[in-house]
Amino acid sequence: MSGSNEPPGGAGSLDDALGAALADTVRGTGASIGGLYLIEETEPVLRLVALCGLPVAFTAPWQRLPLTAPVPVADAIHEDRLVSVASQDDMARRYPRAAAVLPYPFALVAVPLTGVRRSWGGVVLMWPAGRPRRVTPRERGHITANARRMARLLDDAERPPPLPDQPRVVPVEAAHHPVQTGLAAADYLERLPEGALGLDLEGRVTFATAAAARLLGRRADRLLGTRPWQSLPWLDDPVYEDHYRTAVVSRAPVSFTALRPPDRWLTFQLYPDTSGISVRVVPRDEHTEEPPPPTAVRPRAAAPTGRLYQLVHLAAALTETVTVRDLVALITDQILPAFGAQGLVLSAADAGRLKITGSHGYPADVVERLDGLSLDTDLTPAGQVIASGTPAFFANPAEMTATYPRAPRISGKQAWAFLPLIISGRPVGCCILSYDHPHTFTADERAILTSLSGLIAQALDRARLYDAKHRLVLELQRALLPRALPHVAGLDVAARYLPAGHGIEVGGDFFDVLRLDDTTAAAVIGDVEGHSIAAAALMGQVRTAIHAHATAGAAPGQVLARTNRLLADLDSELLVSCLYAHLDLAGRRASFASAGHVPPLLCHPPGGAGVLDVEPGPLLGIEPAAHYPVTTAPLPPGTTLALYTDGLVELPGTDATRTTSDLARRLETGDGHDLERLIDRLVRPTTPTGQHADDITVLLLRAGRAWDGQDWAG
């Protein structure tokens, strides 16, 4: 394929070029389905922007995904590698939540779109079940080449493309067949005793023979443009719709038997490809390969299949929310679109009032007016809904005004679903979904929303408890880390601490900068084993000990040796890594002592960054009589010293040596004049998703002006 960044014909928008590249990838690999995800600019969320070979309705649970979601494309982006899922069993083992929503036989590959400056998103490809289990080298090369092509298109764009609310469907050209006369083909089918139907990928009937119409009991003109499970009441069951979905996703033939009342059994054989589905309809007495079901399935037994899978997906997603912010984002990104709603108010019951914990689609003044309302208010149905434990649905303002005349005027919305959030009889709050236009709630919508309200209640209760604990932890963390770094003449300093992505436990990283006198300073960085209150307490004791020994004039090796003896006296089971640097700014030398800590990086002007080979001693707390050797290095003006914890370089699925070398390159080519921007450059490639498994701490020090014996020279 061509490596050009231009769309076919040398013209067209970026969307066209990306769509063409996606279609080319699907064609070139023999995939049946392809999807292009891009990362939103404002938050770490993936948006499905282009789609091949699948109806848009199928993708509702997958149109917006957090970058931390347990799905292959998020892993591919986070780990910057191709992720292959060989089978449905492989999917169930590695990604159980995704497998619950896609219970079909298929193989899948996800690949990241990694540009020069950033990660743009990823591509997902799916194959029928009969595909070989492993990706061939040729397929891998084609997939990665097209991923690079799409990343270059995005790199070269003046600005990122606007992301659509719904994915754009990109056609994939099918192989050209010899031209046949449509009438001749239709005549051929009409002469057969069996029935024949044509469905598009959306499930709509595009062709029906007279025999099919006779067998199904409905005229052909009344079948065209409809979905069989909607136009034929005896097929209106999730089981039958699911057979169609299986054929579309797996691209494999599917067969099932259904009872046309009162006693006529029909066998349906579905043969899918990229353009649609051919269906054979055969009477049971002419086709006996498989026995009929023992009993007929009763029509209208449940909600449509797509809604059921959506409920499974949303239920699983709700169990994984951690904070209230996560919960609001999930409802906004997945539940509102699933039910066509535009507005959300999530309130918690607190001391007899409704405290709004999150909202979407409402102006700030409306949220402020609704916040803090009494539970017995007659301004909205929320209080009554919580008291009764029964949901309330209003299809239009007239229905709302009949009981709550002031409610529609507050928000200007046109339809509402008020869902009580109750756990074991205890009120937790109220979730309100609202619509910009009148909306009639179907029976299955009411049933599914009622089921979701219990799950939302549990998620909100957990999230509020987590947030309360997390606030306490953050206060403890702030108390243990330095509130501000001291001003040291002749030395520029910047630091950054990034706690792990989720968790309410205290991180073990610590750092400090000490001004020892007019021309000397000390810097320390370390990591206490574990994440717990005990680790936090030990971290505070280690910082205090180092500060005391350093300011008392101890040499670097002695600072660590004496701190190590303190840990031995405390008889702690936790170990501590630590790097201590003594900076002689007048003599332009730095001395280092290490207790098993990752080595620092040193960048001399105008370049030439690398790892400083500091001879390490044992971790603090192992051997009471341990010796800590000292390593010295020159510190000319303009030298930048980078101290950091292992969370910056020891990443899942990567080699720490290579990651450290990449870090040194970024230090060398970064802006040494602005240390805060330089930290951004060092940290961002490590955490492209904004989430990381371990704490990260970075401490940068840059030697400034020269000392003339009395003062710092300009």
Secondary structure, DSSP 8 states (H G I E B T S, - for coil): ----SS-GGG---HHHHHHHHHHHHHHHHT-SEEEEEEE-SSSSEEEEEEEESS-GGGGGGGSEEETTSSSHHHHHHHHTS-EEE-SHHHHHHH-HHHHHH--S-EEEEEEEEE-SSSEEEEEEEEEETTS-SS--HHHHHHHHHHHHHHHHHHHHSSS-----SS-EE------------HHHHHHHHHTSSSEEEEE-TTS-EEEE-HHHHHHHTS-HHHHTTS-HHHHSGGG-SHHHHHHHHHHHHH-S-EEEEEEETTTEEEEEEEEE-SS-EEEEEEEGGG--SS---SS---TT-SS-HHHHHHHHHHHHHHHT--SHHHHHHHIIIIIHHHTT--EEEEEEEETTEEEEEEEESS-HHHHHHHTTEETT-SSSTHHHHHHHT--EEESSHHHHHHH-TTHHHHH--SEEEEEEEEETTEEEEEEEEEESS-----HHHHHHHHHHHHHHHHHHHHHHHHHHHHHHHHHHHHHHS-SS---BTTEEEEEEEE--SS-SS---EEEEEEE-SSSEEEEEEEEESSSSHHHHHHHHHHHHHHHHHHHTT--HHHHHHHHHHHHHHHT-S--EEEEEEEEETTTTEEEEEEEB----EEE-TTS-EEE----EE--BTS-TT----EEEEE--TT-EEEEE-GGGT--TTS-HHHHHHHHHHHHHHS-TT-HHHHHHHHHGGG-TTS--SS-EEEEEEEE-S-B-SSSB--
